[in-house]
């Protein structure tokens, strides 16, 4: 079975983890659907009472996503980001079969402040990201196999 994604843990503290995860990805190629996000901005070490995407449409370009992700430190509680080739092809994607049947190319989920899951249609991104995340030193890095996705071990909420 093919490796279709990754799971790993980021530190449970504020930082620039979202932009660090996006950095090696071809994020500019996609329209990104932002769902179920709770990410707080941190400016000068102070939590702001507004979310990172508070003034943003739920679909943005990759350039907009990266600009927002690099604008300040954040404290990630949870977020689900889905990358689509075209804005008009955006459909709900919650399981592996829906992922395969859709135009969605990448799913990035952060849960409970530190658990990260990535799914890729382009499996060469899986290897690229594995090596990158390993070099970053994030904990509990492992591949997500196609078998695990088919069996429903990993789901997008």
N, C-alpha and C positions, 0 to 999 in steps of 0.2 A: 504494500500500500504506500501511496505517496504521502510525503509530509506536506500538509496544506496550511499549516499555521504554526504559531508559537504561543506559549503561555510563559509568563515570568512575573516577578514582583519588583515594583519600584519602592523606594523608601516611603514610609507613611509620614511625610513631612512636606512642607512647601518647597517648591523649586520650579524648574523649567522642564519637567519631564515630558510634557506633551510635545513641545517643540523638539526635544531630544529624540523622541520616538519617531516623529514625522521626518526629521532631517534627512535620512538616507532614502526615504521613499520618493517616488515620482509624484508627489502630492499635487504639483501644478497641472497634471494631466486630467484631473478629475473635478467633478462637482461633488461636494461633500454634504451629506445629510447629517445634521446634528440632532440627536435625540437623547432624551432622558439625561440631561446634563445637570450636574451640580459641581461647579468649579468656581472657587472663590479667588478673586484677585488679591494679590499681596503687593502693596506699595510701601516702600521704606520699612519693611518688616511688619506692617499693620494690615490686618484683614479688612478689606472693604466689604460693605454690605451690598455688593452687587456681583452677579455672576459674570464669568469671563465672556459669555456670549449674550449678555442681556440686551444689547441693542443690535442684534444680528438676526437676519432671516434664518430659517432652519435649513436652508440650502445656500451654500456659499462656494466660491471658487477655491481652489487649492492655495492660490496666492493670498486670498483673504484669510483663510484658515491659518496659514503660517504666520502672517502678519499679526493676527490676534494672539496666537500661541507664543510669539516672541515678544509681545508688548510688555509683559511683566511676569513676575513669579506668580505661581498659582498653587492652590491647595486643591487637589483633585479628590472628590468624593466618588463620583461616578460620571461616566459619559459613554455614549455609543456613537461612533462616527462610521458612516458608510460612504465609500467612494464609488461614484458612478461615472461612466463615460459621458453621458448626456443628461442634462437636467430633466428633459421630458421622459426619460426612461426610469425615473425613480419610482420604485415600488417597495412596499413593506418586505423586509427580509428578516426572518426570525430563526430559521433552521437551515441546515446544510442544503437540502433540496431546493428551497427557495433561493438560496445563494447561487446555486448552480444554474437555476432557471432564469435568473435575473441578469441585468446589466451591471450589477454590483461587482466591483473588482477587489475591494479591500474592506474588511471590517476591523475596526479598532474599538475594543471595549475596555474600560477601566472600571473596576468594581471594588467596593469596600476600601477605598483609598489607596490600594497598592496592587491589586491583582489585575494583570493586563493580559488580554487575549487578542491575537491578530489572526485573521484568516486571509488567504490570498488565492486568487484564481491563477495568477502567474507564479508558479512554484519556484522560479528562480529568485523571486523576492523573498521567499521563505529562507533560503540559504543565505542570501545577503543579510537579511535582518538577524538571523541566528548569530552570524559572525559579529555583526555590529553590537548586538545586545550583550554577547559574551565579552567583548572588549570593554563595554560600558560597565561591566561588573554587576549587573542586576541579578538578583537572586532567583533560584529555582527555575532556571531557563530549561524549557523542554519543547520538543516538537509536538504538534498536534497532528495526528495522522488522519488520513481520509477515513479509515475504519472507525476511529473514535467519533468523527463527525457524523458518519452514517448511523452509528449506534446511538447518537444523541447525547454523548458524554459532555459535549460542549454545546451550549445554546446561547443565543443572543437574547437578552431581555429588553 
